Structure formats: C-alpha cells, structure tokens
Amino acid sequence: MPVHMPAQTPVASTLVVRTRAELAAALGGPARGVRGVVMTMGALHRGHATLIREARRRADQVIVTIFVNPLQFGPGEDLDRYPRTFDADLDVCRREGADIVYAPSAVHDPAPLVTLSAGPLGGILEGASRPGHFDGMLTLVGTLFHLVRPDVAFFGRKDAQQLVCIRRMVADLAFPLEVVGVPTVRDDDGLALSSRNAYLDAGQRRSALALVRSLTAGASRAAEGPTAVLAAAREVLAGEAGVDLDYLTLADPSDLGPVAEGPALLLVAARVGTTRLIDNIDLVLAGASQPAGVFAHDGYQGV
C-alpha cells in the first residue's frame, strides 16, 4: 500500500471536545482525506509526541484521545494515582499539530455490559499478571474506533502485546482501518519512555536500566539461538538487585506464540520499587533467511 502524504499545512488551532455529540459534530460527515487517531491516557511525553508527529505526517486530519481507561486497571493498580496533566498534554497536542483532542470524562456511562475479549492473547504475559487488562483495553479501543472512524491508528511498539491484540481485533472483527506500530522512543540512557517512569526515584531509575541492558545483551546472542538469548538477558537481570522480574520471554511478533527461529520479540516485564515496567526488542534468531541480529527499526541498538 503506498504511503499517503498529506499536504503539510499548519493547524490553526486544536479543538477540544468532551462528549460524543461534540466529537461527532467536530468530525462531521465522511473524512476528507485520511483521518488518523492517536489514543492516549494522558501524561504525554516524547513518545506520544512522536506518535502524533507520525500521524501528522501520514494523515490529513489528526485526532488525539486522552482518557484514563478504568476498564483496563485491576484491583490495587494505579488508576487513582495515574498522572493526569491535561494542560501540559494539550500543549503537546497543539505543538505537534493535532486537529482535535477528544478528552471525555467517561467513554462508557454506565459501564458496559457487553465487552470485547482478547481471547487467549489476553491471558499470557501481561495478561497473566493483569487479568482483564486487555479485555478492558480492547473494549475502549474498539469503542473509540467507532466514535472517531479513523483510516489509520498509531500505537507505540513498546506496548508490544497491546499492539498484537489491537491488530488481531482489527483483522478478526473487520475494522476498516490500518494499524501502524511506531518504534519505541527512549531517553538518552536507553530507558523506554513511559508515563510510569515518573514514579521512579534516582536509584530506581538506575535499576530500571537493567531492562534495556538485558534486551540488548540477549539480542547480541541471536546468532546462537533462543537458549543463548534468554541466558544472556537473564544474567543481566540477575545482577541487578533492585529488579523483581515478572517474565522474560521470546515470542512470535504476530501472535506471541513460541518461536525458535526467524523474527522474534524479546519481552521483559519487571517491578522496580512499586513501579511495573515493560520493554521489548525485535531480533532475528539464527536459522532464518535473514542474518541473526537486532532489527534497526527498534530505534535503539545498544550492541
């Protein structure tokens, strides 16, 4: 599919809408040109700005949604303390050229009786630690797809399992749109940008760097196969006392199933202090037609 390159005209102003009716009125009838959407929970950082910038590059109309979705938070998770910084978020949206910001107080009111299910994809990896998380995420994303009616939706590759679930939902339920995965944005030290990084103190942040070090150590052994990759990554994590590992695994990028050779995701999740962090890197395991190694599009080599 050829890439659509919209005319790069400046956005005069960013319209903020709060209700479904206001959103429908702002969108009007069928989209003129390509409509892109970036879905966020606020607390926007450079990673989100990159998503909006990519949407601006590829779409004629850009909608950003800002909503902390209660459906994807489990008991005891950080729903109440999740950072809410709307004024700063709006500044980011304006600076990056968003046409519309949809920031409702609620998307489902009352809570939905009918929800979407991630099926087997929702019960592994993140889903094993956060039951119901991906069902709640897909229910919101599916609803917003209906409300915004985008042609293209942009999501970060850092949340790899989320991206796999959304792509599968779009394919299985015949949503008429394209899903674009945008490479992970990292700080200069390699830590993947996340709104939850704000919870880390200086010492915890140093400990958190073990995640990206483990990924790059594992990827450097891709030519030796899965066992060597996982052993190298685990060795780095075992040497960092401040990291409580949840999982470290290799998975097929298309369905998160087992993978022995070819394109793979190396995924890690761990708790640093009270903060749960995730990260991943693309690599190619020995045996594929391509040389083993790290995919350049991840945006951080480190090896």
Salt bridges, closest charged atoms under 4 A:
GLU54 OE2 - ARG57 NH2 2.75
ASP60 OD2 - HIS4 NE2 2.74
GLU77 OE2 - ARG130 NE 2.80
ASP78 OD2 - ARG196 NE 2.99
GLU96 OE1 - ARG53 NE 2.98
GLU96 OE2 - ARG95 NE 3.94
ASP99 OD2 - ARG56 NH1 2.85
GLU126 OE1 - ARG276 NH1 2.44
ASP159 OD1 - LYS158 NZ 3.67
ASP172 OD1 - ARG168 NE 2.98
GLU178 OE1 - ARG58 NH2 3.18
ASP187 OD1 - ARG46 NH2 2.81
ASP187 OD2 - ARG205 NH2 2.77
ASP189 OD2 - ARG205 NH2 3.13
GLU224 OE2 - ARG221 NE 2.61
GLU240 OE1 - ARG213 NH2 3.79
ASP246 OD2 - ARG276 NH2 2.38
ASP279 OD2 - ARG186 NH1 2.83
ASP282 OD2 - ARG157 NH2 2.75
ASP282 OD2 - HIS297 NE2 3.25
ASP298 OD2 - ARG186 NH2 3.79
